Amino acid sequence: MKDTTMSPPAPRLLTSDEAPLWDRNTFTPGAWTQTLSMHDVTEIIDALTVAQHRLSGRDLVTDRTISRDDFPLTSLVPRLEAMAADVADGRGFAVLRGLPVDRLTESQNLLLLRGLAAYLGSIATQSRDGQLVRDVRATGSRLGDASVRGHQTSQRLWFHTDGADAAVLLCRTASATGGLSRLASAGTVHNAMLRHSRPWTAELYRPFHFHMAGGNVPGLPPTFISPVFSLHRGKFSTRYVRHTLLETPKVTGVPLSKEAMASFDLLEELADELSVDMELRPGDLQMVNDHTVLHSRTSYTDPPPPAERRHLMRSWITFPHYCGRRAAAVDEYLRFGWLTDDQQRELAASWSEPEAPASGATA
């Protein structure tokens, strides 16, 4: 079956009401970083002690019922809520610095992440089997294998967005070299693309097939369909995972068009020019909006043994007031993380194969 979706809307310049618009010259690091005091750290350690007793025996990777009551904070609550608001409705990213990760075991840091995440939004799934926390740590795997995801490698990552509404990263240990976090305003990139090429910008409003990297129900479609750029109900949103998009032809048998590849290249080039770089230190908690901020990471090398490898822990967050941020049912489902089996069965009824590019129009 061919994709019979209507032509995409004509793109126009976005306003600051529709998307946060900034570039590398807009902020200084102090604008997005909050540093904890000794009093703050003591409050967190006390909350962690309570949580260890309350949550003993619970699976912190899959248990969705962990709440603020399990990790009781007081004076830090307004600051965490303000951080979430900055990410959801402001610039789209923030960093909390000075968490005592070096004093904690790996399992205690996992508990720390789950406890703090409860104050930032609702936890979302990151895999078909319901994992709520992923280790961002090089395993020796490399991108190019459809089953390998970026967090498992030390390679440079293309600009992309994660699942759900926001991503939260807790840095436990740093790399020996490299590994810079690079963020770009998706709205600013969109407007720069439009000034450069209207057709290539319009291309990203078309529906694309995103490879599910083996996370689909066996026998059901191996992709979900969504545009890269969306402007719906006065709010702009982006969904972009280049290595997933490039892997899709392997499961659909349909190559990407030259126009699609040119639009990806232009997005990457402009995001790189407009981005903000930051070095995540041990004890940093970074939060990034996955609708409004494109993010990447430079390649890195791990320190030699016996030092620990670079290790970050990641959670995905859903913002309740983001309901209907994008138009389609699949877009609403993805705000809560990985598509469930029931959702995949529902979406399979309207799934269509991608339309082959015209002869000679493939990359």
Summary of the structure (lengths in Angstrom):
residues: 363
radius of gyration: 20.3
end to end distance: 22.1
largest distance: 65.7
contacts: 1158
relative contact order: 0.21
helix: 32%
strand: 22%
